[in-house]
């Protein structure tokens, strides 16, 4: 059985070159966004694509943005040149 806690510890051990515990904790607990540099490191540590990590981050960011109430005035009909 694979436990999340075990994988989290392995990830911390593999990434802890240059990252502080605080940085990793904020990333794991959704307190900060993943940078392209971090995506590359996580991709190498997990043998996955950095693109997939950044895609997931962008989807999460978009979801959070969609949860905020916003008032936007529509443009109406816009002629495309």
N, C-alpha and C positions, 0 to 999 in steps of 0.2 A: 504494500500500500504506500502511495506517495502522499505525504502530508504537506500542506502548504507551508507550515512552520519550518520543515526541513529544507524545502526549496528556498524559502526566504533567507535562511541562514547561509545556504550555499551561495545564493546570489550576492549577499552582503560580502561574503569572503572573497568571491571572484571579482567584485567590483571595487573593493575597498582601496584600490590603488588610486589615490588622488581624490576620492570622494570621502566626505566626512559622514559619520553615522547620522548626523542631522539631515544631510542632503538625501541620503537613502531613505531615512524614515519619512521625510516629507513627501518623497516620490511615492513610496509604497502606500502611504496613508492619504493620497490624493490632496496633499497640501501644496504641492508645486507641480508644475508641468514638466514634461520630459523635454530636454533639449536634444538637438540633433547629435551632439557629442555623446550624451548619455545613451541615446538610442543605439549608437554604434557600439558602445561598450556592452550594453545589455545584449545586443545581437551577437557579439563575439562570445560573451559568457554563456549564452544559451544556444548558440549555433543556429540562430534564426536571423531573419532579415531586419536590419534597422528600419527599413521602409514600413514593415508591418507594425513596429512599435510606434513610429510617428503617425501612421494612419489611425491606430487605436487612440492615440493622444488627441488627434484632431477631431475624431468622432466624439470623444468625451467632452472636449472643449465646446464643440457645436451643440451638444446636448445641454450642457450647462447654460450656454447662451440662450437657447430656446426656452429654458425654464424661467428666465427673467421677464417680467412684464415690460413691454415696450410699446410706446405710442409712436407710430410712424405715419406720416402723411403720404398717401399714394401719389405717384407721379402723374397718374392719368395716362392719356394716350401720348406716347413718345414716338416720334418719327425716327426711324433708323436711316442713316445716310448710306 
